[in-house]
Every structure is written in structure tokens, then in C-alpha cells.
Amino acid sequence: MAKRGGFPGGGMPGNMANLMKQAQKMQRQMEEQAKELETKEFSATAGGGAVEVTVSGKREVLRVKLEEEIVDPDDIEMLQDLIVAATNEALRQVEAESSSAMSKLTGGFGGGMPGLF
């Protein structure tokens, strides 16, 4: 009668050990990629360049630049909307860069699987 479970010789088969090594290497690369992303800055504009927002790869707002002509005390709401639009676009750039880097490392594996990496 054949034994169930386990591997002959009691060890991991070569393919499994190799897979584990590859996973560890991928994890190190992903950590390096995340550190590199954190050092980058992403800028986006709104209102034809009248508002510029710069965020870090850590998704923190670093700078908000406003052209003087966009500051209209009678239309604060428009200025607020432009700042939000520029900030959201800069954050989308961070996300796109992060997704692109991750996809290169994983070859598409794990995409759309929250918490996997």
C-alpha cells in the first residue's frame, strides 16, 4: 500500500525548494522597489497649470503651488476643486508607477489579489 502525504526521503522536492528561493528573491526585489518608489516625487497640475501638487512615493503631499491669478476670494470653491483634482492625479501617478513596478516583478502573478504582496 502506498504511503499518503509527505515526500520521499522526508525533504522538500527540488521544485518546491526552488520555488521558495524564487519567492524570497521576489520579496527582496519588491521591498527594494517599494523603497525606491518612496524616494520619488510625482507632480500633477490642474486649471491649465495654475495649480500644481507634488506628492511623494509614500503618498504624502509635499508641495502645493498656486499661480497668483487662480486665487480669487470670490471663488474659493473652484480653487479647492483644482487642488483636489491635482492631488488625486498625482496620487494616481504613484499608484500607476507602483503597479507597473509590481507587474514587472511578478509577471502579472498576484495582480488583483489584495494582501498577497
C-alpha positions in Angstrom: 0.0 0.0 0.0 1.4 3.4 -1.0 2.1 6.0 1.7 0.0 9.1 1.6 1.4 12.6 2.2 4.9 13.6 2.8 7.8 13.4 0.3 10.2 10.5 -0.3 13.3 11.0 1.8 11.4 13.4 4.1 12.6 16.6 2.4 11.1 19.1 0.1 11.3 18.2 -3.6 13.7 20.2 -5.6 11.0 22.1 -7.4 9.4 23.3 -4.2 12.8 24.4 -2.7 13.5 26.3 -6.0 10.1 27.9 -5.8 10.7 29.0 -2.2 14.1 30.6 -3.3 12.4 32.4 -6.2 9.6 33.7 -3.8 12.2 35.0 -1.4 14.1 36.7 -4.2 10.9 38.3 -5.5 10.1 39.5 -2.0 13.5 41.2 -1.6 13.1 42.8 -5.0 9.6 44.1 -4.1 11.0 45.6 -0.9 13.8 47.3 -2.8 11.2 48.6 -5.4 9.0 49.9 -2.6 11.9 51.8 -1.0 12.9 53.3 -4.4 9.3 54.4 -5.0 9.2 56.2 -1.7 12.1 58.4 -2.8 10.4 59.6 -5.9 8.2 62.6 -6.4 5.1 62.9 -8.6 3.6 66.2 -9.7 0.3 66.9 -11.4 -1.4 70.1 -12.4 -5.0 71.4 -12.8 -6.6 74.5 -14.2 -4.2 74.7 -17.1 -1.2 74.6 -14.8 -2.5 77.2 -12.3 -2.4 74.6 -9.5 0.5 72.1 -9.1 0.6 69.4 -6.4 3.6 67.3 -5.7 3.4 64.1 -3.7 6.0 61.5 -2.6 6.0 57.8 -3.3 4.8 57.5 0.3 1.6 59.2 -0.9 2.3 62.3 1.2 1.6 65.8 -0.2 5.0 67.6 -0.4 4.1 70.9 -2.1 1.2 72.9 -3.4 2.0 75.6 -5.9 -0.6 78.2 -6.9 -0.4 80.8 -9.6 -1.5 84.2 -8.3 -4.3 84.6 -10.8 -6.1 81.4 -9.6 -6.5 82.8 -6.1 -9.9 84.5 -6.3 -11.5 85.3 -2.9 -14.9 85.2 -4.6 -14.4 81.6 -5.9 -12.6 79.6 -3.2 -14.6 76.5 -4.2 -13.0 76.4 -7.6 -9.5 76.6 -6.1 -10.4 73.9 -3.7 -11.6 71.7 -6.5 -8.5 72.3 -8.6 -6.3 71.3 -5.6 -8.2 68.1 -5.1 -8.0 67.3 -8.8 -4.3 67.9 -9.0 -3.7 65.9 -5.8 -5.8 62.9 -7.0 -3.9 62.9 -10.3 -0.5 62.9 -8.6 -1.7 60.0 -6.4 -2.9 58.1 -9.4 0.7 58.5 -10.9 2.1 57.0 -7.7 -0.3 54.1 -8.0 0.4 53.6 -11.7 4.2 53.5 -11.0 3.7 51.1 -8.1 1.5 48.8 -10.2 3.9 48.9 -13.1 6.9 48.0 -11.0 5.0 45.2 -9.2 3.8 43.8 -12.5 7.4 43.7 -13.8 8.5 41.7 -10.8 5.6 39.3 -10.6 5.0 39.0 -14.4 1.3 39.6 -13.7 1.2 36.9 -11.0 -0.7 38.1 -7.9 -2.3 41.1 -9.6 -5.7 42.0 -8.1 -5.1 39.8 -5.1 -5.0 42.2 -2.1 -2.7 41.3 0.6 -0.7 38.8 -1.5 2.3 41.1 -1.6 
